[in-house]
Amino acid sequence: MLNFSVKEADILFEVLKARRDVRGNRFLSKPISEEHLDKIFQAALHAPSVGFSQPWKFVSITEEAQKQKIFNIFIEENEKASELFKDTIYSDLKLEGIKEAPVNIAVYYSQKEKAILGQTSMDQVGEYSVVCAIQNMWLMARALNIGMGWVSILDSEKVNAVLKAPKDHKLIGYFCLGHVSEFLDSPELESLKWEKRKNKEEIIFKETF
Ligand SMILES: Cc1cc2nc3c(=O)[nH]c(=O)nc-3n(C[C@H](O)[C@H](O)[C@H](O)COP(=O)(O)O)c2cc1C
């Protein structure tokens, strides 16, 4: 049985705290090595999943033409979003790195064909499992000093069409990955005063809310 030291736990916490959402203005064109990409996928494969169903699928995208198609979908969706945030700094924010990042990865939930142990009352737990895999990738990427950013301002139907996703597959997240010029010390949305980090008292309750 592996027993970790407090020092090792501290290192894990350092990685957790240092993980950032990385956007286009910080990606470098330097390619990600196959070895590093493999480690990131291995991290995903070791995530927990309901009934050990491992309901995840990954599409890696490196061709400029494919990235451009996804970028066009982002532009269209972001224009709609800008309307909701008029009179804010929204339109000045860089919210993706689709073209700048050498690798994009679309992560899918592949719907169950049979009953899954544990997925009998809350159907969404299959999708939650995919999110666990995503977080593993994000942390492993950071431990390898590779930046990763989530792009959710996308029309999933249009992304599915570009990636020729099978009908029973659901897009969970679209990610940009690459080496970076820097990792910010704190979330950009915090330093721009868009949101503040919540403190424990606001979110942790005892016995009941
Ligand atoms: C589900 C999810 C969707 C997100 N979508 C976007 C996005 O579309 N564009 C973006 O710039 N950041 C996106 N983010 C990143 C968040 O803005 C970021 O995680 C948050 O501001 C905290 O910053 P940090 O990840 O650097 O700690 C997303 C994060 C999550 C978890």
The ligand as an ORCA input file, in Angstrom:
! r2SCAN-3c Opt
* xyz 0 1
  C     -17.072     24.282    -16.602
  C     -16.132     25.417    -16.871
  C     -16.286     26.171    -18.013
  C     -15.408     27.228    -18.284
  N     -15.538     27.947    -19.454
  C     -14.651     28.921    -19.739
  C     -14.707     29.624    -20.967
  O     -15.530     29.373    -21.837
  N     -13.790     30.592    -21.193
  C     -12.842     30.922    -20.266
  O     -12.036     31.812    -20.530
  N     -12.754     30.256    -19.095
  C     -13.621     29.262    -18.824
  N     -13.520     28.573    -17.647
  C     -12.428     28.902    -16.705
  C     -12.902     29.699    -15.510
  O     -13.164     31.021    -15.857
  C     -11.791     29.633    -14.450
  O     -11.662     28.302    -14.042
  C     -12.089     30.495    -13.236
  O     -12.106     31.834    -13.587
  C     -11.043     30.293    -12.122
  O      -9.756     30.520    -12.648
  P      -8.618     29.416    -12.618
  O      -9.140     28.200    -13.333
  O      -7.443     30.037    -13.331
  O      -8.315     29.119    -11.194
  C     -14.376     27.523    -17.367
  C     -14.211     26.735    -16.218
  C     -15.071     25.683    -15.980
  C     -14.852     24.842    -14.745
*
